[in-house]
Amino acid sequence: MVWSGPGLTYQDLKTMDLAEYREAVEAKLLYFGTWLPEARERAKTK
């Protein structure tokens, strides 16, 4: 997450528990795997 641009910092990651970390990972996967590609497709059709 830190390596993919602005977002969570190392300090943020250090203070997370495992549930918070897993939620952040899932959000990243959804963003790059689903939401971003869908937004790009919608932008092409406009």
PDB file of N, CA, C, O and CB in Angstrom:
ATOM      1  N   MET A   1       0.815  -1.187   0.000  1.00  0.00           N
ATOM      2  CA  MET A   1       0.000   0.000   0.000  1.00  0.00           C
ATOM      3  C   MET A   1       0.856   1.247   0.000  1.00  0.00           C
ATOM      4  O   MET A   1       0.555   2.206  -0.711  1.00  0.00           O
ATOM      5  CB  MET A   1      -0.925   0.000   1.184  1.00  0.00           C
ATOM      6  N   VAL A   2       1.894   1.247   0.770  1.00  0.00           N
ATOM      7  CA  VAL A   2       2.782   2.401   0.814  1.00  0.00           C
ATOM      8  C   VAL A   2       3.486   2.556  -0.524  1.00  0.00           C
ATOM      9  O   VAL A   2       3.739   3.679  -0.958  1.00  0.00           O
ATOM     10  CB  VAL A   2       3.810   2.262   1.956  1.00  0.00           C
ATOM     11  N   TRP A   3       3.801   1.467  -1.177  1.00  0.00           N
ATOM     12  CA  TRP A   3       4.573   1.505  -2.407  1.00  0.00           C
ATOM     13  C   TRP A   3       3.745   1.914  -3.617  1.00  0.00           C
ATOM     14  O   TRP A   3       4.311   2.120  -4.691  1.00  0.00           O
ATOM     15  CB  TRP A   3       5.193   0.168  -2.655  1.00  0.00           C
ATOM     16  N   SER A   4       2.431   2.040  -3.486  1.00  0.00           N
ATOM     17  CA  SER A   4       1.613   2.317  -4.663  1.00  0.00           C
ATOM     18  C   SER A   4       1.117   3.759  -4.719  1.00  0.00           C
ATOM     19  O   SER A   4       0.073   4.030  -5.312  1.00  0.00           O
ATOM     20  CB  SER A   4       0.438   1.382  -4.694  1.00  0.00           C
ATOM     21  N   GLY A   5       1.828   4.652  -4.130  1.00  0.00           N
ATOM     22  CA  GLY A   5       1.449   6.053  -4.234  1.00  0.00           C
ATOM     23  C   GLY A   5       0.952   6.603  -2.918  1.00  0.00           C
ATOM     24  O   GLY A   5       1.123   5.980  -1.870  1.00  0.00           O
ATOM     25  N   PRO A   6       0.334   7.773  -2.971  1.00  0.00           N
ATOM     26  CA  PRO A   6      -0.137   8.398  -1.740  1.00  0.00           C
ATOM     27  C   PRO A   6      -1.188   7.512  -1.078  1.00  0.00           C
ATOM     28  O   PRO A   6      -2.072   6.966  -1.739  1.00  0.00           O
ATOM     29  CB  PRO A   6      -0.712   9.805  -2.025  1.00  0.00           C
ATOM     30  N   GLY A   7      -1.077   7.390   0.168  1.00  0.00           N
ATOM     31  CA  GLY A   7      -1.992   6.524   0.903  1.00  0.00           C
ATOM     32  C   GLY A   7      -1.462   6.328   2.307  1.00  0.00           C
ATOM     33  O   GLY A   7      -1.047   7.282   2.965  1.00  0.00           O
ATOM     34  N   LEU A   8      -1.479   5.111   2.753  1.00  0.00           N
ATOM     35  CA  LEU A   8      -1.011   4.811   4.093  1.00  0.00           C
ATOM     36  C   LEU A   8       0.495   4.987   4.207  1.00  0.00           C
ATOM     37  O   LEU A   8       1.251   4.645   3.298  1.00  0.00           O
ATOM     38  CB  LEU A   8      -1.402   3.400   4.482  1.00  0.00           C
ATOM     39  N   THR A   9       0.901   5.517   5.322  1.00  0.00           N
ATOM     40  CA  THR A   9       2.334   5.669   5.581  1.00  0.00           C
ATOM     41  C   THR A   9       2.826   4.487   6.402  1.00  0.00           C
ATOM     42  O   THR A   9       2.031   3.681   6.886  1.00  0.00           O
ATOM     43  CB  THR A   9       2.631   7.006   6.315  1.00  0.00           C
ATOM     44  N   TYR A  10       4.108   4.394   6.552  1.00  0.00           N
ATOM     45  CA  TYR A  10       4.689   3.347   7.383  1.00  0.00           C
ATOM     46  C   TYR A  10       4.181   3.471   8.815  1.00  0.00           C
ATOM     47  O   TYR A  10       3.899   2.464   9.465  1.00  0.00           O
ATOM     48  CB  TYR A  10       6.227   3.415   7.349  1.00  0.00           C
ATOM     49  N   GLN A  11       4.065   4.688   9.305  1.00  0.00           N
ATOM     50  CA  GLN A  11       3.569   4.904  10.668  1.00  0.00           C
ATOM     51  C   GLN A  11       2.131   4.406  10.803  1.00  0.00           C
ATOM     52  O   GLN A  11       1.771   3.805  11.815  1.00  0.00           O
ATOM     53  CB  GLN A  11       3.653   6.399  11.044  1.00  0.00           C
ATOM     54  N   ASP A  12       1.310   4.659   9.779  1.00  0.00           N
ATOM     55  CA  ASP A  12      -0.066   4.150   9.787  1.00  0.00           C
ATOM     56  C   ASP A  12      -0.079   2.628   9.890  1.00  0.00           C
ATOM     57  O   ASP A  12      -0.824   2.053  10.683  1.00  0.00           O
ATOM     58  CB  ASP A  12      -0.818   4.602   8.520  1.00  0.00           C
ATOM     59  N   LEU A  13       0.745   1.995   9.087  1.00  0.00           N
ATOM     60  CA  LEU A  13       0.794   0.536   9.091  1.00  0.00           C
ATOM     61  C   LEU A  13       1.276  -0.010  10.432  1.00  0.00           C
ATOM     62  O   LEU A  13       0.775  -1.030  10.905  1.00  0.00           O
ATOM     63  CB  LEU A  13       1.700   0.040   7.975  1.00  0.00           C
ATOM     64  N   LYS A  14       2.237   0.662  11.039  1.00  0.00           N
ATOM     65  CA  LYS A  14       2.770   0.201  12.320  1.00  0.00           C
ATOM     66  C   LYS A  14       1.715   0.210  13.424  1.00  0.00           C
ATOM     67  O   LYS A  14       1.752  -0.630  14.323  1.00  0.00           O
ATOM     68  CB  LYS A  14       3.947   1.064  12.731  1.00  0.00           C
ATOM     69  N   THR A  15       0.781   1.149  13.363  1.00  0.00           N
ATOM     70  CA  THR A  15      -0.191   1.285  14.442  1.00  0.00           C
ATOM     71  C   THR A  15      -1.469   0.477  14.203  1.00  0.00           C
ATOM     72  O   THR A  15      -2.354   0.465  15.060  1.00  0.00           O
ATOM     73  CB  THR A  15      -0.541   2.739  14.626  1.00  0.00           C
ATOM     74  N   MET A  16      -1.581  -0.194  13.063  1.00  0.00           N
ATOM     75  CA  MET A  16      -2.785  -0.975  12.762  1.00  0.00           C
ATOM     76  C   MET A  16      -2.755  -2.336  13.444  1.00  0.00           C
ATOM     77  O   MET A  16      -1.696  -2.933  13.640  1.00  0.00           O
ATOM     78  CB  MET A  16      -2.936  -1.157  11.253  1.00  0.00           C
ATOM     79  N   ASP A  17      -3.954  -2.812  13.803  1.00  0.00           N
ATOM     80  CA  ASP A  17      -4.037  -4.209  14.200  1.00  0.00           C
ATOM     81  C   ASP A  17      -4.312  -5.030  12.936  1.00  0.00           C
ATOM     82  O   ASP A  17      -4.470  -4.468  11.852  1.00  0.00           O
ATOM     83  CB  ASP A  17      -5.156  -4.434  15.293  1.00  0.00           C
ATOM     84  N   LEU A  18      -4.366  -6.331  13.075  1.00  0.00           N
ATOM     85  CA  LEU A  18      -4.494  -7.194  11.905  1.00  0.00           C
ATOM     86  C   LEU A  18      -5.811  -6.972  11.164  1.00  0.00           C
ATOM     87  O   LEU A  18      -5.830  -7.034   9.934  1.00  0.00           O
ATOM     88  CB  LEU A  18      -4.379  -8.648  12.321  1.00  0.00           C
ATOM     89  N   ALA A  19      -6.898  -6.717  11.864  1.00  0.00           N
ATOM     90  CA  ALA A  19      -8.194  -6.481  11.218  1.00  0.00           C
ATOM     91  C   ALA A  19      -8.166  -5.199  10.387  1.00  0.00           C
ATOM     92  O   ALA A  19      -8.677  -5.175   9.267  1.00  0.00           O
ATOM     93  CB  ALA A  19      -9.314  -6.402  12.273  1.00  0.00           C
ATOM     94  N   GLU A  20      -7.580  -4.149  10.923  1.00  0.00           N
ATOM     95  CA  GLU A  20      -7.480  -2.883  10.183  1.00  0.00           C
ATOM     96  C   GLU A  20      -6.600  -3.051   8.952  1.00  0.00           C
ATOM     97  O   GLU A  20      -6.906  -2.517   7.886  1.00  0.00           O
ATOM     98  CB  GLU A  20      -6.917  -1.765  11.088  1.00  0.00           C
ATOM     99  N   TYR A  21      -5.508  -3.793   9.100  1.00  0.00           N
ATOM    100  CA  TYR A  21      -4.602  -4.038   7.981  1.00  0.00           C
ATOM    101  C   TYR A  21      -5.332  -4.808   6.879  1.00  0.00           C
ATOM    102  O   TYR A  21      -5.232  -4.459   5.702  1.00  0.00           O
ATOM    103  CB  TYR A  21      -3.349  -4.819   8.452  1.00  0.00           C
ATOM    104  N   ARG A  22      -6.066  -5.855   7.264  1.00  0.00           N
ATOM    105  CA  ARG A  22      -6.786  -6.661   6.284  1.00  0.00           C
ATOM    106  C   ARG A  22      -7.835  -5.828   5.546  1.00  0.00           C
ATOM    107  O   ARG A  22      -8.026  -5.990   4.341  1.00  0.00           O
ATOM    108  CB  ARG A  22      -7.451  -7.860   6.968  1.00  0.00           C
ATOM    109  N   GLU A  23      -8.507  -4.944   6.265  1.00  0.00           N
ATOM    110  CA  GLU A  23      -9.498  -4.059   5.648  1.00  0.00           C
ATOM    111  C   GLU A  23      -8.831  -3.140   4.618  1.00  0.00           C
ATOM    112  O   GLU A  23      -9.375  -2.911   3.538  1.00  0.00           O
ATOM    113  CB  GLU A  23     -10.220  -3.218   6.730  1.00  0.00           C
ATOM    114  N   ALA A  24      -7.668  -2.625   4.956  1.00  0.00           N
ATOM    115  CA  ALA A  24      -6.939  -1.751   4.034  1.00  0.00           C
ATOM    116  C   ALA A  24      -6.491  -2.518   2.797  1.00  0.00           C
ATOM    117  O   ALA A  24      -6.547  -1.991   1.685  1.00  0.00           O
ATOM    118  CB  ALA A  24      -5.726  -1.124   4.734  1.00  0.00           C
ATOM    119  N   VAL A  25      -6.049  -3.749   2.980  1.00  0.00           N
ATOM    120  CA  VAL A  25      -5.634  -4.574   1.844  1.00  0.00           C
ATOM    121  C   VAL A  25      -6.828  -4.856   0.932  1.00  0.00           C
ATOM    122  O   VAL A  25      -6.713  -4.748  -0.288  1.00  0.00           O
ATOM    123  CB  VAL A  25      -5.005  -5.900   2.334  1.00  0.00           C
ATOM    124  N   GLU A  26      -7.960  -5.212   1.509  1.00  0.00           N
ATOM    125  CA  GLU A  26      -9.165  -5.480   0.717  1.00  0.00           C
ATOM    126  C   GLU A  26      -9.594  -4.240  -0.062  1.00  0.00           C
ATOM    127  O   GLU A  26      -9.978  -4.337  -1.227  1.00  0.00           O
ATOM    128  CB  GLU A  26     -10.312  -5.954   1.627  1.00  0.00           C
ATOM    129  N   ALA A  27      -9.529  -3.084   0.577  1.00  0.00           N
ATOM    130  CA  ALA A  27      -9.901  -1.841  -0.098  1.00  0.00           C
ATOM    131  C   ALA A  27      -8.969  -1.573  -1.277  1.00  0.00           C
ATOM    132  O   ALA A  27      -9.421  -1.146  -2.339  1.00  0.00           O
ATOM    133  CB  ALA A  27      -9.867  -0.659   0.888  1.00  0.00           C
ATOM    134  N   LYS A  28      -7.687  -1.820  -1.099  1.00  0.00           N
ATOM    135  CA  LYS A  28      -6.733  -1.609  -2.184  1.00  0.00           C
ATOM    136  C   LYS A  28      -7.025  -2.558  -3.348  1.00  0.00           C
ATOM    137  O   LYS A  28      -6.990  -2.153  -4.510  1.00  0.00           O
ATOM    138  CB  LYS A  28      -5.289  -1.807  -1.680  1.00  0.00           C
ATOM    139  N   LEU A  29      -7.311  -3.821  -3.031  1.00  0.00           N
ATOM    140  CA  LEU A  29      -7.623  -4.788  -4.075  1.00  0.00           C
ATOM    141  C   LEU A  29      -8.891  -4.390  -4.834  1.00  0.00           C
ATOM    142  O   LEU A  29      -8.935  -4.483  -6.060  1.00  0.00           O
ATOM    143  CB  LEU A  29      -7.783  -6.187  -3.471  1.00  0.00           C
ATOM    144  N   LEU A  30      -9.901  -3.956  -4.122  1.00  0.00           N
ATOM    145  CA  LEU A  30     -11.133  -3.502  -4.770  1.00  0.00           C
ATOM    146  C   LEU A  30     -10.873  -2.286  -5.650  1.00  0.00           C
ATOM    147  O   LEU A  30     -11.370  -2.204  -6.773  1.00  0.00           O
ATOM    148  CB  LEU A  30     -12.199  -3.172  -3.721  1.00  0.00           C
ATOM    149  N   TYR A  31     -10.101  -1.356  -5.139  1.00  0.00           N
ATOM    150  CA  TYR A  31      -9.840  -0.130  -5.902  1.00  0.00           C
ATOM    151  C   TYR A  31      -9.130  -0.440  -7.212  1.00  0.00           C
ATOM    152  O   TYR A  31      -9.587  -0.028  -8.279  1.00  0.00           O
ATOM    153  CB  TYR A  31      -9.002   0.850  -5.072  1.00  0.00           C
ATOM    154  N   PHE A  32      -8.017  -1.163  -7.140  1.00  0.00           N
ATOM    155  CA  PHE A  32      -7.230  -1.406  -8.342  1.00  0.00           C
ATOM    156  C   PHE A  32      -7.815  -2.506  -9.212  1.00  0.00           C
ATOM    157  O   PHE A  32      -7.588  -2.516 -10.422  1.00  0.00           O
ATOM    158  CB  PHE A  32      -5.820  -1.759  -7.968  1.00  0.00           C
ATOM    159  N   GLY A  33      -8.562  -3.431  -8.624  1.00  0.00           N
ATOM    160  CA  GLY A  33      -9.095  -4.545  -9.392  1.00  0.00           C
ATOM    161  C   GLY A  33     -10.481  -4.318  -9.951  1.00  0.00           C
ATOM    162  O   GLY A  33     -10.839  -4.920 -10.963  1.00  0.00           O
ATOM    163  N   THR A  34     -11.280  -3.457  -9.317  1.00  0.00           N
ATOM    164  CA  THR A  34     -12.667  -3.293  -9.720  1.00  0.00           C
ATOM    165  C   THR A  34     -13.021  -1.841  -9.991  1.00  0.00           C
ATOM    166  O   THR A  34     -13.423  -1.500 -11.103  1.00  0.00           O
ATOM    167  CB  THR A  34     -13.579  -3.849  -8.663  1.00  0.00           C
ATOM    168  N   TRP A  35     -12.879  -0.998  -9.008  1.00  0.00           N
ATOM    169  CA  TRP A  35     -13.380   0.373  -9.112  1.00  0.00           C
ATOM    170  C   TRP A  35     -12.627   1.200 -10.144  1.00  0.00           C
ATOM    171  O   TRP A  35     -13.258   1.892 -10.943  1.00  0.00           O
ATOM    172  CB  TRP A  35     -13.296   1.050  -7.770  1.00  0.00           C
ATOM    173  N   LEU A  36     -11.322   1.149 -10.153  1.00  0.00           N
ATOM    174  CA  LEU A  36     -10.548   1.941 -11.109  1.00  0.00           C
ATOM    175  C   LEU A  36     -10.802   1.502 -12.557  1.00  0.00           C
ATOM    176  O   LEU A  36     -11.037   2.349 -13.419  1.00  0.00           O
ATOM    177  CB  LEU A  36      -9.058   1.833 -10.788  1.00  0.00           C
ATOM    178  N   PRO A  37     -10.757   0.182 -12.837  1.00  0.00           N
ATOM    179  CA  PRO A  37     -11.060  -0.229 -14.222  1.00  0.00           C
ATOM    180  C   PRO A  37     -12.476   0.163 -14.664  1.00  0.00           C
ATOM    181  O   PRO A  37     -12.677   0.557 -15.812  1.00  0.00           O
ATOM    182  CB  PRO A  37     -10.888  -1.738 -14.362  1.00  0.00           C
ATOM    183  N   GLU A  38     -13.456   0.056 -13.758  1.00  0.00           N
ATOM    184  CA  GLU A  38     -14.818   0.455 -14.104  1.00  0.00           C
ATOM    185  C   GLU A  38     -14.895   1.953 -14.384  1.00  0.00           C
ATOM    186  O   GLU A  38     -15.572   2.376 -15.320  1.00  0.00           O
ATOM    187  CB  GLU A  38     -15.786   0.078 -12.979  1.00  0.00           C
ATOM    188  N   ALA A  39     -14.212   2.748 -13.584  1.00  0.00           N
ATOM    189  CA  ALA A  39     -14.216   4.194 -13.800  1.00  0.00           C
ATOM    190  C   ALA A  39     -13.554   4.543 -15.132  1.00  0.00           C
ATOM    191  O   ALA A  39     -14.009   5.445 -15.836  1.00  0.00           O
ATOM    192  CB  ALA A  39     -13.496   4.914 -12.643  1.00  0.00           C
ATOM    193  N   ARG A  40     -12.499   3.841 -15.472  1.00  0.00           N
ATOM    194  CA  ARG A  40     -11.834   4.091 -16.758  1.00  0.00           C
ATOM    195  C   ARG A  40     -12.746   3.734 -17.922  1.00  0.00           C
ATOM    196  O   ARG A  40     -12.778   4.444 -18.928  1.00  0.00           O
ATOM    197  CB  ARG A  40     -10.525   3.292 -16.854  1.00  0.00           C
ATOM    198  N   GLU A  41     -13.490   2.635 -17.792  1.00  0.00           N
ATOM    199  CA  GLU A  41     -14.431   2.246 -18.844  1.00  0.00           C
ATOM    200  C   GLU A  41     -15.532   3.288 -19.006  1.00  0.00           C
ATOM    201  O   GLU A  41     -15.893   3.649 -20.126  1.00  0.00           O
ATOM    202  CB  GLU A  41     -15.046   0.877 -18.533  1.00  0.00           C
ATOM    203  N   ARG A  42     -16.065   3.770 -17.881  1.00  0.00           N
ATOM    204  CA  ARG A  42     -17.104   4.785 -17.949  1.00  0.00           C
ATOM    205  C   ARG A  42     -16.565   6.069 -18.584  1.00  0.00           C
ATOM    206  O   ARG A  42     -17.283   6.741 -19.324  1.00  0.00           O
ATOM    207  CB  ARG A  42     -17.660   5.074 -16.548  1.00  0.00           C
ATOM    208  N   ALA A  43     -15.325   6.408 -18.304  1.00  0.00           N
ATOM    209  CA  ALA A  43     -14.729   7.615 -18.872  1.00  0.00           C
ATOM    210  C   ALA A  43     -14.551   7.479 -20.380  1.00  0.00           C
ATOM    211  O   ALA A  43     -14.660   8.471 -21.101  1.00  0.00           O
ATOM    212  CB  ALA A  43     -13.382   7.908 -18.208  1.00  0.00           C
ATOM    213  N   LYS A  44     -14.282   6.282 -20.865  1.00  0.00           N
ATOM    214  CA  LYS A  44     -14.131   6.063 -22.304  1.00  0.00           C
ATOM    215  C   LYS A  44     -15.433   6.246 -23.052  1.00  0.00           C
ATOM    216  O   LYS A  44     -15.433   6.699 -24.197  1.00  0.00           O
ATOM    217  CB  LYS A  44     -13.589   4.683 -22.567  1.00  0.00           C
ATOM    218  N   THR A  45     -16.543   5.900 -22.422  1.00  0.00           N
ATOM    219  CA  THR A  45     -17.834   5.946 -23.103  1.00  0.00           C
ATOM    220  C   THR A  45     -18.443   7.344 -23.107  1.00  0.00           C
ATOM    221  O   THR A  45     -19.449   7.568 -23.780  1.00  0.00           O
ATOM    222  CB  THR A  45     -18.793   4.977 -22.451  1.00  0.00           C
ATOM    223  N   LYS A  46     -17.869   8.271 -22.386  1.00  0.00           N
ATOM    224  CA  LYS A  46     -18.416   9.632 -22.340  1.00  0.00           C
ATOM    225  C   LYS A  46     -17.914  10.470 -23.478  1.00  0.00           C
ATOM    226  O   LYS A  46     -18.277  11.641 -23.589  1.00  0.00           O
ATOM    227  CB  LYS A  46     -18.074  10.301 -21.034  1.00  0.00           C
TER     228      LYS A  46
END
